[in-house]
Amino acid sequence: MGETGRNNTMPIVVLVLGIFGILGGGFVTGLPAWLLGNAEMKNWANGSSEYTMVQIGRIMGMVVTILSVIALCIGLLFFLGIGGLIFYSAPR
């Protein structure tokens, strides 16, 4: 289970942040999972269980962050569209 003397907490942190992002944390937990996952990928050998945890957490963070940004853009466009309609259709 990993190399001896290595600290195994960061792969778990990345995985938990990715899971929390999927469960509703959005980019608040997805972005740190993505960034920490990128940093931790270099520290673990390919094929180890820690590498797999980091990779899974990182991918979940990527998906959540990208979907959150898309949802934010759509929500902003909708808000500005509705706000623009209300503002410009008001009697003067």
Stockholm file with secondary structure:
# STOCKHOLM 1.0

chainA/1-92         MGETGRNNTMPIVVLVLGIFGILGGGFVTGLPAWLLGNAEMKNWANGSSEYTMVQIGRIMGMVVTILSVIALCIGLLFFLGIGGLIFYSAPR
#=GR chainA/1-92 SS CCCTTCCCHHHHHHHHHHHHIIIIITHHHHHHHHHHHHHHHTTSCTTSHHHHHHHHHHHHHHHHHHHHHHHHHHHHHHHHHHHHHHHHHSCC
#=GC SS_cons        CCCTTCCCHHHHHHHHHHHHIIIIITHHHHHHHHHHHHHHHTTSCTTSHHHHHHHHHHHHHHHHHHHHHHHHHHHHHHHHHHHHHHHHHSCC
//
